[in-house]
Amino acid sequence: MSNSYSLLSVKGLSKSYQGVQAVRGVSFDVERGELLAMIGPNGAGKSTCFNMLNGQIRPNAGQVRIDGIDTTGVSPQKIFRLGVGRTFQIAQTYLSMTVIENVQLALQSDRAGTYGLSAFFGTLSRPWRDEAMALLELIGLGNQADRLCSELPYGDVKRLELAIALAGNPKLLLMDEPAAGMSGRERVALMELTARIVRERHIGVLFTEHDMDIVFEHASRLIVLNRGEIIAAGKPAEVREDPQVQAVYLGSGSLYAQAEEH
């Protein structure tokens, strides 16, 4: 597909539930090599928007295009096949398997076109081990490869989830609160790693995050949702000074108390 297309293009995306508008007319693009942050207070519509992009929810209106291909309402499996990886607010891993087995499973699912543990039974020893180890080395877990996932600190589980998402060699990553549940130091390390992967692999990342330190330090651009609509978009410094954004965040002070530390 020609690089003249935006990696992700969202136009007029809308979703309502029983007359309540969760997302209304949302439009934005994500380019290759870009970290775009989607922020907003609880209930702003971020999760609904993410789930429409990933195919888990069908929009009432609007269009989603990935590398020029219309993926509106397409299943998550087909979207995954187009080169889209996803991480979740609560890490999705198999805790009873080893660290490297989790990544091997993801690699086999990608290459064989199958999903779930059934794809892996009977083949736990060698398949794709070298590729899995390379991904673990990339995210700093090479020395934990044969440890049970259930024994990992939560910060390492979140890093493992990133390796699993990268197993499909994605061109676009959707990361839903990637730093949720992590310590301050772990959050910084994870986002620094993500930013490096974006640069080295020239992929695009759309992420949601409540930690404004993370957002203002690492995002290339921001879009701000409130009550299902985009109220501001632009570079971090521009968004920080936007009057509507200030009004949304003024009550908690979360936008400024953290941003002023930089």
C-alpha positions as CSV (number, residue, x, y, z in Angstrom):
1,M,0.0,0.0,0.0
2,S,1.3,3.4,-0.9
3,N,2.9,5.5,1.8
4,S,0.8,8.5,0.6
5,Y,-1.9,7.2,3.0
6,S,-1.9,8.0,6.7
7,L,-1.1,4.9,8.7
8,L,-4.4,5.3,10.6
9,S,-7.2,7.6,9.3
10,V,-10.3,8.1,11.4
11,K,-13.2,10.1,10.0
12,G,-16.4,11.1,11.8
13,L,-16.4,8.1,14.1
14,S,-19.5,7.9,16.3
15,K,-21.1,5.4,18.7
16,S,-24.2,5.7,20.9
17,Y,-25.8,3.4,23.4
18,Q,-29.5,3.6,24.0
19,G,-29.5,7.3,22.9
20,V,-26.4,8.2,24.9
21,Q,-23.6,9.4,22.6
22,A,-20.4,7.8,23.8
23,V,-18.3,9.0,20.8
24,R,-19.4,11.8,18.5
25,G,-17.8,12.7,15.1
26,V,-14.2,11.9,16.1
27,S,-11.6,12.4,13.3
28,F,-7.8,12.2,13.5
29,D,-4.8,10.5,11.8
30,V,-1.7,8.6,13.0
31,E,1.4,8.7,10.9
32,R,4.3,6.3,10.8
33,G,7.0,7.1,13.4
34,E,4.5,9.0,15.6
35,L,3.4,8.5,19.2
36,L,-0.1,10.0,19.4
37,A,-1.7,10.3,22.8
38,M,-5.5,10.3,23.4
39,I,-6.3,11.8,26.7
40,G,-9.4,12.9,28.6
41,P,-11.2,12.5,31.9
42,N,-13.0,9.2,32.8
43,G,-16.0,8.7,30.6
44,A,-14.7,10.8,27.8
45,G,-15.0,8.0,25.3
46,K,-11.4,6.8,25.0
47,S,-12.1,3.1,25.5
48,T,-15.1,3.1,23.2
49,C,-13.0,4.8,20.5
50,F,-10.2,2.3,20.9
51,N,-12.5,-0.6,20.7
52,M,-14.0,0.7,17.5
53,L,-10.5,1.1,16.0
54,N,-9.7,-2.5,17.0
55,G,-12.9,-4.0,15.6
56,Q,-14.4,-5.0,19.0
57,I,-17.2,-2.5,18.7
58,R,-19.0,-1.5,15.4
59,P,-19.5,2.2,15.0
60,N,-22.9,3.8,14.2
61,A,-21.2,6.2,11.8
62,G,-17.8,7.1,10.4
63,Q,-14.9,5.3,8.8
64,V,-11.6,3.8,9.9
65,R,-8.8,3.2,7.4
66,I,-5.5,1.5,8.0
67,D,-2.9,2.1,5.4
68,G,-5.7,3.1,3.0
69,I,-7.8,0.0,3.7
70,D,-11.3,0.5,5.0
71,T,-11.5,-1.5,8.3
72,T,-14.8,-0.1,9.7
73,G,-16.5,-2.8,11.5
74,V,-14.0,-5.5,10.5
75,S,-13.2,-8.2,13.0
76,P,-10.2,-7.9,15.4
77,Q,-8.6,-10.9,13.8
78,K,-8.7,-9.3,10.3
79,I,-7.4,-6.0,11.7
80,F,-4.5,-7.9,13.4
81,R,-3.7,-9.4,10.0
82,L,-3.3,-5.9,8.6
83,G,-0.5,-5.2,11.0
84,V,-2.2,-3.8,14.1
85,G,-1.0,-4.8,17.6
86,R,-2.9,-4.1,20.8
87,T,-2.0,-3.9,24.5
88,F,-4.6,-3.6,27.2
89,Q,-5.0,-1.7,30.5
90,I,-5.0,-5.0,32.3
91,A,-2.2,-7.1,30.8
92,Q,-3.3,-10.1,28.7
93,T,-0.9,-13.0,29.2
94,Y,-1.0,-16.7,30.0
95,L,0.3,-16.8,33.6
96,S,0.7,-20.5,33.7
97,M,3.2,-20.5,30.8
98,T,6.8,-19.3,30.8
99,V,7.7,-15.9,29.5
100,I,9.2,-17.2,26.3
101,E,6.3,-19.5,25.7
102,N,3.9,-16.5,25.7
103,V,5.9,-14.9,23.0
104,Q,6.3,-18.2,21.0
105,L,2.5,-18.6,21.1
106,A,2.1,-15.1,19.7
107,L,4.6,-15.8,16.9
108,Q,2.9,-19.1,16.0
109,S,-0.5,-17.5,16.1
110,D,0.8,-14.9,13.7
111,R,2.5,-17.2,11.3
112,A,0.0,-20.1,11.3
113,G,-3.1,-18.0,11.3
114,T,-4.5,-19.6,14.4
115,Y,-5.4,-18.2,17.8
116,G,-5.3,-19.3,21.4
117,L,-3.7,-22.2,23.3
118,S,-4.9,-24.8,20.8
119,A,-2.4,-23.5,18.3
120,F,0.4,-24.3,20.7
121,F,-0.3,-27.7,22.3
122,G,2.3,-30.3,21.5
123,T,4.8,-27.8,20.1
124,L,6.2,-26.1,23.2
125,S,9.8,-26.9,22.9
126,R,11.5,-25.2,19.9
127,P,9.3,-23.4,17.4
128,W,10.2,-19.7,17.0
129,R,12.3,-19.7,20.1
130,D,15.1,-17.7,18.5
131,E,12.7,-15.0,17.3
132,A,10.9,-15.0,20.7
133,M,14.3,-14.6,22.5
134,A,15.1,-11.6,20.2
135,L,11.9,-9.9,21.2
136,L,12.6,-10.6,24.9
137,E,16.1,-9.1,24.6
138,L,14.5,-6.1,22.9
139,I,12.2,-5.4,25.8
140,G,14.8,-6.3,28.5
141,L,13.5,-9.7,29.6
142,G,15.9,-12.0,28.0
143,N,17.2,-13.2,31.3
144,Q,13.6,-14.1,32.4
145,A,12.8,-16.2,29.4
146,D,12.2,-19.5,31.2
147,R,10.5,-18.1,34.2
148,L,6.8,-18.6,34.7
149,C,4.8,-15.5,33.8
150,S,2.9,-15.7,37.1
151,E,6.2,-15.1,38.9
152,L,7.0,-11.8,37.2
153,P,6.5,-8.4,38.8
154,Y,3.6,-6.6,37.2
155,G,5.9,-4.1,35.5
156,D,7.7,-7.0,33.7
157,V,4.3,-8.5,32.7
158,K,3.4,-5.2,31.0
159,R,6.8,-5.3,29.1
160,L,6.0,-8.9,28.1
161,E,2.7,-7.8,26.8
162,L,4.5,-5.3,24.5
163,A,6.8,-8.2,23.2
164,I,3.6,-10.2,22.5
165,A,2.1,-7.3,20.6
166,L,5.4,-6.9,18.6
167,A,5.4,-10.6,17.6
168,G,3.0,-9.8,14.7
169,N,5.5,-7.2,13.4
170,P,2.9,-4.5,13.5
171,K,3.0,-1.2,11.7
172,L,0.5,0.3,14.2
173,L,0.2,-0.3,17.9
174,L,-2.9,0.5,20.0
175,M,-1.8,0.8,23.6
176,D,-4.6,1.3,26.2
177,E,-3.0,2.8,29.3
178,P,0.3,1.0,28.9
179,A,1.7,2.3,32.2
180,A,-1.4,1.4,34.3
181,G,-0.4,-0.3,37.6
182,M,3.3,0.4,37.2
183,S,5.6,2.4,39.4
184,G,6.9,5.8,38.3
185,R,10.3,4.4,37.3
186,E,8.7,1.5,35.4
187,R,6.3,3.8,33.5
188,V,9.2,6.0,32.3
189,A,11.2,2.9,31.2
190,L,8.3,1.4,29.3
191,M,7.5,4.6,27.4
192,E,11.2,5.2,26.6
193,L,11.3,1.7,25.2
194,T,8.1,2.3,23.2
195,A,9.5,5.6,21.8
196,R,12.7,3.8,20.8
197,I,10.8,1.1,19.0
198,V,8.7,3.7,17.2
199,R,11.9,5.3,15.9
200,E,13.7,2.2,15.0
201,R,10.8,0.3,13.4
202,H,9.1,3.5,12.0
203,I,5.7,2.3,13.3
204,G,2.8,4.4,14.6
205,V,1.5,4.3,18.1
206,L,-1.9,5.5,19.5
207,F,-2.0,5.3,23.3
208,T,-4.3,6.4,26.1
209,E,-2.8,7.5,29.4
210,H,-3.9,9.2,32.6
211,D,-0.3,10.0,33.7
212,M,0.4,13.5,32.2
213,D,4.1,13.2,32.9
214,I,4.2,10.3,30.4
215,V,2.0,12.1,27.9
216,F,3.9,15.4,27.8
217,E,7.3,13.8,27.9
218,H,6.8,11.2,25.1
219,A,3.8,12.1,22.9
220,S,4.5,13.5,19.4
221,R,0.9,15.0,19.4
222,L,-2.1,14.9,21.6
223,I,-5.9,14.7,21.0
224,V,-8.2,15.5,23.9
225,L,-11.6,13.9,24.3
226,N,-14.4,15.2,26.5
227,R,-17.9,13.8,26.4
228,G,-17.2,11.8,23.3
229,E,-15.8,14.7,21.2
230,I,-12.4,16.0,20.4
231,I,-12.0,19.4,22.1
232,A,-8.3,20.0,21.3
233,A,-5.5,18.5,19.2
234,G,-1.9,19.4,18.5
235,K,1.6,19.4,20.0
236,P,1.9,19.0,23.8
237,A,2.8,22.6,24.4
238,E,-0.2,23.8,22.3
239,V,-2.7,21.5,24.0
240,R,-1.4,22.4,27.5
241,E,-2.4,26.0,26.9
242,D,-5.8,25.3,25.3
243,P,-8.6,27.0,27.3
244,Q,-11.0,24.1,26.8
245,V,-8.4,21.6,28.0
246,Q,-7.6,23.8,31.0
247,A,-11.3,23.8,31.9
248,V,-11.7,20.0,31.6
249,Y,-8.7,19.4,33.9
250,L,-8.9,22.3,36.2
251,G,-10.9,20.5,38.9
252,S,-8.3,17.7,39.5
253,G,-5.3,19.8,38.5
254,S,-3.8,16.7,37.0
255,L,-2.7,18.4,33.8
256,Y,-0.7,21.1,35.4
257,A,0.6,19.7,38.7
258,Q,2.4,17.0,36.7
259,A,3.3,19.0,33.6
260,E,5.0,21.8,35.6
261,E,7.6,19.3,36.8
262,H,9.2,19.4,33.3
